[in-house]
Amino acid sequence: MRAILEFDLPEDTSEWHAASDGMDWALVVRDLDLQCCEWIKHDQEFADPVHAFQGVRKFILDRMEDKSLKFPEPDNQPY
């Protein structure tokens, strides 16, 4: 089975990036899950929930930088 995705560039640039970077995003989430397991295993102490979330955000942003990923631009469409 084959699948071909087509995009009208440059209009669909953000959609193209989402499709072509999908595996890298999946790896970021996998790495975050593994990191959370390590924090739990080693009984990582965070001062409070705010510091815990800051640690999670830093981890995500660091992995995104490692893989040259960026958050997509908001499309201002209501959900």
Residue frames as a rotation matrix with the C-alpha (Angstrom) as fourth column:
MET 1
0.581 0.814 0.000 0.00
0.814 -0.581 0.000 0.00
0.000 0.000 -1.000 0.00
ARG 2
-0.636 -0.743 0.208 1.20
0.748 -0.660 -0.069 3.50
0.189 0.112 0.976 -0.81
ALA 3
0.539 0.741 -0.400 -0.03
0.783 -0.616 -0.086 6.88
-0.310 -0.267 -0.913 0.28
ILE 4
-0.490 -0.633 0.600 0.81
0.787 -0.616 -0.007 10.18
0.374 0.469 0.800 -1.35
LEU 5
0.262 0.497 -0.827 0.22
0.750 -0.644 -0.150 13.45
-0.607 -0.581 -0.542 0.44
GLU 6
-0.230 -0.285 0.930 -0.04
0.840 -0.541 0.042 16.58
0.492 0.791 0.364 -1.65
PHE 7
0.107 0.181 -0.978 0.25
0.727 -0.685 -0.048 20.15
-0.679 -0.705 -0.205 -0.45
ASP 8
0.596 0.070 0.800 -0.21
0.631 -0.657 -0.413 23.48
0.497 0.750 -0.436 -2.18
LEU 9
0.040 -0.690 -0.723 2.94
0.863 -0.340 0.373 25.35
-0.503 -0.639 0.582 -1.19
PRO 10
-0.799 -0.600 0.021 3.48
0.052 -0.105 -0.993 27.92
0.598 -0.793 0.115 0.12
GLU 11
-0.073 0.852 0.518 -0.15
-0.688 -0.419 0.592 28.15
0.722 -0.314 0.617 1.32
ASP 12
0.850 0.470 -0.237 -0.04
-0.220 0.727 0.650 24.76
0.478 -0.501 0.722 3.08
THR 13
-0.084 -0.996 -0.007 3.43
-0.384 0.039 -0.923 25.13
0.920 -0.074 -0.386 4.59
SER 14
-0.347 -0.049 0.937 2.32
-0.938 0.018 -0.346 24.58
0.001 -0.999 -0.052 8.20
GLU 15
0.714 0.644 0.275 0.35
-0.623 0.764 -0.170 21.46
-0.319 -0.050 0.946 7.20
TRP 16
0.652 -0.561 -0.509 3.36
-0.197 0.523 -0.829 20.16
0.732 0.641 0.231 5.27
HIS 17
-0.385 -0.816 0.431 5.59
-0.652 -0.090 -0.753 20.67
0.653 -0.571 -0.497 8.30
ALA 18
0.071 0.489 0.870 3.09
-0.942 0.320 -0.103 18.87
-0.329 -0.812 0.483 10.54
ALA 19
0.939 0.329 -0.095 3.05
-0.340 0.858 -0.386 15.89
-0.046 0.395 0.918 8.20
SER 20
0.499 -0.807 -0.316 6.78
-0.088 0.316 -0.945 15.73
0.862 0.499 0.087 7.52
ASP 21
-0.455 -0.698 0.553 7.80
-0.610 -0.208 -0.765 16.25
0.648 -0.686 -0.331 11.18
GLY 22
0.535 0.842 0.075 5.32
-0.634 0.341 0.694 13.74
0.558 -0.419 0.716 12.61
MET 23
0.540 -0.383 -0.749 7.91
0.467 0.877 -0.111 11.13
0.700 -0.290 0.653 13.61
ASP 24
-0.575 -0.786 0.227 10.06
0.264 -0.441 -0.858 13.75
0.774 -0.433 0.461 15.35
TRP 25
-0.200 0.593 0.780 7.02
-0.808 -0.550 0.212 14.91
0.554 -0.588 0.589 17.35
ALA 26
0.778 0.482 -0.405 6.25
-0.229 0.816 0.531 11.29
0.586 -0.320 0.744 18.29
LEU 27
0.084 -0.841 -0.534 9.84
0.628 0.461 -0.627 10.88
0.773 -0.283 0.567 19.50
VAL 28
-0.618 -0.221 0.754 9.58
-0.322 -0.805 -0.499 14.05
0.717 -0.551 0.427 21.63
VAL 29
0.338 0.832 0.440 6.47
-0.833 0.046 0.552 12.63
0.439 -0.553 0.708 23.32
ARG 30
0.718 -0.140 -0.682 8.16
0.224 0.974 0.036 9.24
0.659 -0.179 0.730 23.79
ASP 31
-0.371 -0.928 -0.024 11.21
0.409 -0.140 -0.902 10.92
0.833 -0.345 0.432 25.34
LEU 32
-0.373 0.324 0.869 8.96
-0.714 -0.699 -0.046 12.92
0.592 -0.638 0.492 27.65
ASP 33
0.728 0.675 -0.120 7.19
-0.479 0.626 0.615 9.75
0.490 -0.390 0.780 28.75
LEU 34
0.384 -0.679 -0.626 10.54
0.563 0.709 -0.424 8.06
0.732 -0.190 0.655 29.47
GLN 35
-0.597 -0.611 0.521 11.73
0.008 -0.653 -0.757 11.13
0.802 -0.447 0.395 31.38
CYS 36
0.118 0.728 0.675 8.57
-0.844 -0.285 0.455 11.14
0.524 -0.623 0.580 33.50
CYS 37
0.827 0.135 -0.545 9.19
0.055 0.946 0.319 7.46
0.559 -0.294 0.775 34.31
GLU 38
-0.150 -0.963 -0.226 12.74
0.576 0.101 -0.811 8.35
0.803 -0.252 0.540 35.40
TRP 39
-0.500 0.025 0.866 11.50
-0.505 -0.820 -0.268 11.20
0.703 -0.571 0.423 37.59
ILE 40
0.582 0.778 0.235 9.01
-0.691 0.323 0.646 8.81
0.427 -0.539 0.726 39.22
LYS 41
0.642 -0.385 -0.663 11.54
0.342 0.918 -0.202 5.96
0.686 -0.097 0.721 39.56
HIS 42
-0.401 -0.903 -0.156 14.08
0.640 -0.155 -0.752 8.22
0.655 -0.402 0.640 41.26
ASP 43
0.276 0.642 -0.715 11.41
0.960 -0.219 0.174 9.99
-0.044 -0.735 -0.677 43.33
GLN 44
-0.592 -0.489 0.641 12.21
0.605 -0.795 -0.047 13.37
0.532 0.360 0.766 41.80
GLU 45
-0.034 0.532 -0.846 11.17
0.883 -0.381 -0.275 16.11
-0.468 -0.757 -0.456 44.18
PHE 46
-0.383 0.023 0.923 9.75
0.532 -0.812 0.241 19.31
0.755 0.583 0.299 42.74
ALA 47
-0.997 -0.077 -0.020 9.10
0.062 -0.598 -0.799 22.24
0.050 -0.798 0.601 45.07
ASP 48
-0.284 0.954 -0.094 5.49
-0.211 -0.158 -0.965 22.49
-0.935 -0.255 0.246 43.93
PRO 49
0.331 0.487 0.809 3.30
0.630 0.524 -0.573 21.78
-0.703 0.699 -0.133 40.89
VAL 50
0.921 -0.025 -0.389 4.45
-0.255 -0.793 -0.553 24.98
-0.295 0.609 -0.736 39.18
HIS 51
-0.001 -0.998 -0.067 8.08
-0.856 -0.034 0.516 23.82
-0.517 0.058 -0.854 39.31
ALA 52
-0.240 -0.014 0.971 7.06
0.193 0.979 0.061 20.36
-0.951 0.202 -0.232 38.08
PHE 53
0.723 0.575 0.382 5.30
0.501 -0.056 -0.864 21.86
-0.475 0.816 -0.329 35.05
GLN 54
0.690 -0.564 -0.453 8.27
-0.656 -0.752 -0.063 24.15
-0.306 0.341 -0.889 34.43
GLY 55
-0.303 -0.818 0.488 10.49
-0.485 0.574 0.660 21.06
-0.820 -0.037 -0.571 34.36
VAL 56
0.084 0.435 0.897 8.18
0.593 0.701 -0.396 19.36
-0.801 0.565 -0.198 31.87
ARG 57
0.945 0.296 -0.142 8.05
0.089 -0.649 -0.756 22.46
-0.315 0.701 -0.639 29.65
LYS 58
0.287 -0.917 -0.275 11.84
-0.813 -0.386 0.436 22.82
-0.506 0.099 -0.857 29.72
PHE 59
-0.354 -0.392 0.849 12.23
0.005 0.907 0.421 19.17
-0.935 0.153 -0.319 28.75
ILE 60
0.474 0.624 0.621 9.80
0.652 0.225 -0.724 19.56
-0.592 0.748 -0.300 25.82
LEU 61
0.937 -0.095 -0.335 11.37
-0.247 -0.858 -0.450 22.80
-0.245 0.504 -0.828 24.58
ASP 62
-0.007 -0.997 0.082 14.89
-0.693 0.064 0.718 21.33
-0.721 -0.052 -0.691 24.82
ARG 63
-0.289 -0.050 0.956 13.87
0.383 0.909 0.164 18.27
-0.877 0.414 -0.243 22.77
MET 64
0.780 0.591 0.203 12.11
0.455 -0.315 -0.833 20.50
-0.429 0.742 -0.515 20.25
GLU 65
0.636 -0.623 -0.455 15.29
-0.664 -0.742 0.090 22.53
-0.394 0.246 -0.886 19.86
ASP 66
-0.277 -0.764 0.582 17.35
-0.310 0.645 0.699 19.34
-0.909 0.012 -0.416 19.44
LYS 67
-0.284 0.278 0.918 15.08
0.726 0.687 0.016 18.30
-0.626 0.671 -0.397 16.56
SER 68
-0.984 -0.124 -0.126 14.60
0.036 -0.839 0.543 21.83
-0.172 0.530 0.830 15.12
LEU 69
-0.337 0.937 0.089 10.86
0.871 0.274 0.408 21.63
0.358 0.215 -0.909 15.76
LYS 70
-0.975 0.162 0.152 8.58
-0.200 -0.938 -0.282 24.61
0.097 -0.305 0.947 16.19
PHE 71
-0.415 0.909 0.039 5.02
0.400 0.221 -0.889 24.87
-0.817 -0.353 -0.456 17.39
PRO 72
-0.395 0.340 0.853 2.63
0.884 -0.111 0.454 25.51
0.249 0.934 -0.257 14.51
GLU 73
-0.977 0.123 0.172 1.30
-0.138 -0.987 -0.082 29.00
0.160 -0.104 0.982 14.11
PRO 74
-0.497 0.867 0.036 -2.22
0.291 0.206 -0.934 29.39
-0.817 -0.454 -0.355 15.52
ASP 75
-0.811 0.235 0.536 -4.79
0.546 -0.025 0.837 29.43
0.210 0.972 -0.108 12.77
ASN 76
-0.900 0.434 -0.031 -7.30
-0.364 -0.789 -0.495 31.47
-0.239 -0.434 0.868 14.81
GLN 77
-0.359 0.813 -0.458 -10.07
-0.381 0.320 0.867 29.00
0.852 0.486 0.196 14.06
PRO 78
-0.119 0.381 0.917 -12.47
-0.987 0.055 -0.151 28.13
-0.108 -0.923 0.370 16.89
TYR 79
-0.950 -0.243 -0.197 -12.70
-0.258 0.964 0.055 24.45
0.176 0.104 -0.979 17.77
